[in-house]
Amino acid sequence: MALGPNNQPKNSIEKFESMLKTDNVYFFDAEDFEQIIHHYLDDGKIGLGKKAIKLALEQHPISIELRLLKVEVLVFEDNFKDAEKLLNELQDIDPNNEEIYIQRANILSKRDNHLEAVNMLIEALHIADDCYDIHSLMGMEYLFMDNYEQAKKSFIKCLEYDESDYSALYNVIYCFEFLEDFDGAIVYLNDYLERNPYGEVAWHQLGKMYQQKEMMNEALSAFDFAIIADDRFIGAYFEKGKVLEYLGRYNEAIENYEFTLKIDDPTSHAYLRIGKCHEKLGNDELAKYYYYNTVHEDPLLDKGWLAITEFYFKKKNYKKALHYVNKATNIDSENPLYWKKSAKLYQKLQNYPEADFAFRQSVNLGNYELDTWVDWSKVLLKLNDYDSATQVLLQGLDFYANEAELHFLLAGAYVKASDFERAKEQIKSAVKLKSKKPAFFLKLFPEFEKVTWVKQVLNASKKAST
């Protein structure tokens, strides 16, 4: 039963959903069905999209566009066999339909055959009237293949069709950045801005490229133009603040960060940067206020917790610093930076067993920085655990074979373990590197200053190195 014209819903979507709720069957043009199906697919409502396709094909069984939408869903669900079967049928009917090639490329891409997907898209280009979407898809395929030069060319083609496509512009700049061609990006963006002087995104990206080149005055000008083009552009204010902070103009930086808080909801990153500026200005209470706001806004932002910890560390308030880094570790026990900072604080507080445990956790989670191996070995030497200290230092040397300090520390560990021959070899290795003088060994281990053989080895090594 059909409703009268005065009772029917106002648009196709409402009409279709009304039909699903009743036993009424309405007729839709093929174009109306396309609109309905696209609406559901774009909203991620695949189930409703499939229902619409089924009903559409019952009313318009020979519509190529509707059958291609069915292919799109089949590909989305990884049902490649049925999709290819339907594409073969459609190609026999309409061999010059570029959407058939696009869907074949989509299947190839999902099978990780990106080169063949590009070749299929090139076929589509030969027959398509509107090439914009095809160039965009090609750009993505080139990105999958890490071919940033070709990807850049494809996205530039997109911008030739539509210069307001900021997604393509971001992708172009991403390719320039990955290729580390910052000069090329600057030239391209300046050329783009000649044609689009009020393109706030382009000004913003140009500013970031100048930052990469450490051309800070030029970066400031670019961000100012981005703000002129759009005075609510949060990213431009934030990046301008970072440049001003880099230049030591902390009060101006704070003003720009505060603009971002007024324009939109506060962000932890803005609070953090304001806190850093106040700390550099010596405004300790304000710095603490903004650091606490940082972790309140985003408890998972490691930089916030580390900023508070570092603040108290600099004040030599190690217990309070430890309190905050431990709170951070309780939130995210898989963060190696938390464990490392915790280890350094335990070391300062001379709680060497806890420091050993924290350094071990940090390394197990992937922190292999030089000072980690140095400080951890010193902790183990304080614990008189010479075997463990030796193992840690040997691990450190796997990463930093030419670091004299590690060789000197290893020599000290061997001396303490009464392995004098190995100690001598490590002292000689350290001195050969010439990055540390032989006297540095006695700075690390002043207790060996009066040991005769140690003095002899150091003097001999010193003569050999000059």
C-alpha angles and dihedrals in degrees: 000000000000128000121239118258093257092054099045118108116264101246140025097259094051091043092051094047090047089054091052091055094051138039090251120118118210128192118234130187114245088249090055090052090050089054092048094048093047089050093056096040092049089051091049092245094138095164093057090043090056091049090052091049091051093051091042093055091047089059097034106025096165098047107125093198092054092047089051088054087054088052089052091056092045090053091047089055091047091245091143097158095060091039092054092046091054092044090054090054092048093047090056088054100039112014093171097059107118092201089069090059092044091054091047088052089050091055092048090049093052087052088054091246093130098159092057089044089058091049090052091050090051087057088052090051091058093061104028125105094197110044099173098098092043093055089049091052091047090052090055092048090052089050089054087055092047088240095142096167093059092039089055091052092051094051091046086056088055090055090050087062096041120011091187091065098111092176089063090044091054089050092051091052091044088058092048089050094049089050087048087232096142092154090055091049091051092051092047094048094047089051090048091050091052086066097033107033093169096051099128093185091054092050089049092050091045089055091053091050090052088051089056088054090045089239091143100169090052089047091053091051092050093051090047090055090048089054091047089053092047118009091193095055101129095187092057093051091047095049091045087053091053091052092049089048090051089052091052093248092131100162091053090046090053090052091055094046089049090053088062090055091053096047098051142355113312117266129210091232092058092048090050094051092047089051091051091051093050090048090053089049090053093247093138098170092050090045090054091046092056094041090054089048088052095059092038090056094044116011090184096059102110093195090062096054091042090051091055091045092049090047092059092038090060089049087053089238091137097166093056091044089052090050091058098042089050089053087053092049091051088056095045114015091174095066110108093197091061092052092047093051089046090052093051091050093050087049091054090048089049091239092139100171091057090044090053091051093048094048089050091052092048093052093044088055092053108271107141101159118146096245090053092062092042096050095040091053090049090053091051091048089053087054090050088237095140097165092055091044089053092051092048092050093048088052090050091051089056086067100031107029094161098051108115093198091063091050091049092048090049089050089053091050090051091049091051089049089050092243094135099166093057089044090057092050092051092049090051091048091050095049092048089061089062092206090110129033120236089251088066088075091061090047088059094040110024089165089074095055094103096041104114100211091048091055090048093051092047093049093046091048091048092053092046092052095052 
